Structures are given as structure tokens and as C-alpha cells.
Amino acid sequence: MVVAFLLIVLLAVALGIIGVAVHGLGYLLAVGIVLFIADVAFITVRGGRRLHRRPLR
């Protein structure tokens, strides 16, 4: 799960850099930002569910 999170963050950063560097591709920057926010939200929700579980005894 952590590997997928890091790959998606890397993809978002790459899209952001390409969107800034290439004139006329500002939408890639927007896609990268949205992808990054969605990924952080997903990992936060997924991690939040684990905190509420009680260990089996």
C-alpha cells in the first residue's frame, strides 16, 4: 500500500513539473495537484480506520 502511495505521489509531482515547464500544459499541473490531494485523502482515511481497531486478545 505504501509503494502505491509513493508511486502516485511521484506521478503527481511529475505531472506538476511538466505542467509548469511546458507552456500551454497548465492543466497537467491542475491534474497533478488533484491527484496528490486525492492520494493524501485516501491514505488518511485508510490510516484512520486502522487507528480505531482494537487488538485481538
Backbone as CSV, one residue per row, in Angstrom:
resi,resn,N_x,N_y,N_z,CA_x,CA_y,CA_z,C_x,C_y,C_z
1,MET,0.825,-1.191,0.000,0.000,0.000,0.000,0.868,1.253,0.000
2,VAL,1.950,1.223,0.738,2.833,2.379,0.818,3.525,2.612,-0.526
3,VAL,3.854,1.532,-1.216,4.504,1.664,-2.522,3.557,2.339,-3.513
4,ALA,2.299,1.950,-3.501,1.316,2.575,-4.398,1.155,4.057,-4.058
5,PHE,1.117,4.378,-2.781,1.008,5.768,-2.353,2.185,6.583,-2.875
6,LEU,3.390,6.071,-2.719,4.575,6.794,-3.156,4.637,6.928,-4.678
7,LEU,4.214,5.903,-5.394,4.196,5.982,-6.860,3.204,7.032,-7.353
8,ILE,2.043,7.104,-6.721,1.052,8.095,-7.123,1.527,9.500,-6.783
9,VAL,2.187,9.667,-5.633,2.737,10.976,-5.287,3.818,11.365,-6.293
10,LEU,4.658,10.421,-6.675,5.694,10.688,-7.670,5.075,11.076,-9.013
11,LEU,4.013,10.409,-9.407,3.308,10.735,-10.638,2.718,12.140,-10.566
12,ALA,2.139,12.496,-9.428,1.563,13.833,-9.261,2.633,14.909,-9.364
13,VAL,3.782,14.664,-8.767,4.880,15.633,-8.837,5.386,15.759,-10.276
14,ALA,5.526,14.641,-10.962,5.990,14.673,-12.352,5.012,15.437,-13.239
15,LEU,3.722,15.203,-13.064,2.723,15.934,-13.845,2.780,17.426,-13.535
16,GLY,2.985,17.765,-12.272,3.093,19.170,-11.885,4.299,19.840,-12.519
17,ILE,5.420,19.166,-12.523,6.638,19.735,-13.120,6.463,19.911,-14.629
18,ILE,5.899,18.917,-15.288,5.671,19.021,-16.727,4.671,20.143,-17.026
19,GLY,3.643,20.246,-16.193,2.638,21.289,-16.394,3.209,22.687,-16.254
20,VAL,4.173,22.866,-15.356,4.799,24.175,-15.175,5.832,24.437,-16.267
21,ALA,6.600,23.430,-16.643,7.712,23.620,-17.576,7.259,23.838,-19.013
22,VAL,6.220,23.163,-19.437,5.784,23.244,-20.827,4.657,24.271,-20.934
23,HIS,4.878,25.264,-21.757,3.885,26.324,-21.933,2.609,25.759,-22.566
24,GLY,1.466,26.070,-21.963,0.197,25.616,-22.508,-0.302,24.310,-21.914
25,LEU,0.465,23.733,-21.005,0.013,22.487,-20.374,-0.255,22.697,-18.885
26,GLY,-0.838,23.829,-18.560,-1.161,24.144,-17.175,-2.171,23.177,-16.570
27,TYR,-2.975,22.560,-17.440,-3.943,21.597,-16.923,-3.249,20.388,-16.289
28,LEU,-2.038,20.061,-16.733,-1.312,18.954,-16.103,-0.941,19.298,-14.669
29,LEU,-0.636,20.564,-14.417,-0.376,20.998,-13.052,-1.624,20.806,-12.204
30,ALA,-2.777,21.178,-12.739,-4.034,21.010,-12.007,-4.331,19.525,-11.756
31,VAL,-4.096,18.694,-12.746,-4.317,17.250,-12.585,-3.375,16.688,-11.529
32,GLY,-2.127,17.128,-11.537,-1.162,16.670,-10.538,-1.561,17.068,-9.131
33,ILE,-2.052,18.296,-8.967,-2.482,18.761,-7.648,-3.693,17.969,-7.169
34,VAL,-4.667,17.769,-8.051,-5.863,16.998,-7.676,-5.494,15.563,-7.331
35,LEU,-4.607,14.972,-8.105,-4.165,13.601,-7.843,-3.452,13.502,-6.496
36,PHE,-2.611,14.478,-6.193,-1.900,14.483,-4.914,-2.874,14.619,-3.753
37,ILE,-3.835,15.533,-3.850,-4.817,15.727,-2.775,-5.667,14.475,-2.592
38,ALA,-6.087,13.855,-3.686,-6.890,12.634,-3.584,-6.099,11.506,-2.939
39,ASP,-4.818,11.403,-3.273,-3.982,10.347,-2.709,-3.763,10.559,-1.213
40,VAL,-3.502,11.789,-0.817,-3.317,12.072,0.609,-4.612,11.830,1.373
41,ALA,-5.745,12.215,0.802,-7.033,11.974,1.453,-7.293,10.475,1.597
42,PHE,-6.984,9.702,0.555,-7.201,8.258,0.597,-6.357,7.599,1.685
43,ILE,-5.078,7.980,1.764,-4.203,7.350,2.747,-4.583,7.790,4.159
44,THR,-5.099,9.017,4.306,-5.549,9.490,5.616,-6.773,8.709,6.083
45,VAL,-7.726,8.511,5.185,-8.933,7.754,5.541,-8.563,6.310,5.837
46,ARG,-7.711,5.737,5.025,-7.312,4.335,5.237,-6.532,4.174,6.528
47,GLY,-5.662,5.102,6.828,-4.896,5.052,8.071,-5.761,5.318,9.282
48,GLY,-6.777,6.156,9.128,-7.686,6.467,10.225,-8.514,5.263,10.646
49,ARG,-8.828,4.415,9.695,-9.592,3.205,10.042,-8.761,2.252,10.883
50,ARG,-7.472,2.208,10.662,-6.625,1.303,11.420,-6.488,1.742,12.879
51,LEU,-6.538,3.023,13.119,-6.365,3.516,14.483,-7.532,3.123,15.384
52,HIS,-8.693,2.908,14.804,-9.873,2.615,15.603,-10.046,1.119,15.892
53,ARG,-9.236,0.305,15.305,-9.338,-1.138,15.552,-8.702,-1.494,16.884
54,ARG,-9.315,-2.414,17.547,-8.763,-2.885,18.812,-8.019,-4.190,18.571
55,PRO,-6.896,-4.361,19.218,-6.146,-5.617,19.030,-6.906,-6.833,19.582
56,LEU,-6.744,-7.942,18.886,-7.380,-9.186,19.350,-6.589,-9.766,20.513
57,ARG,-7.314,-10.241,21.491,-6.651,-10.838,22.664,-7.200,-12.201,22.949
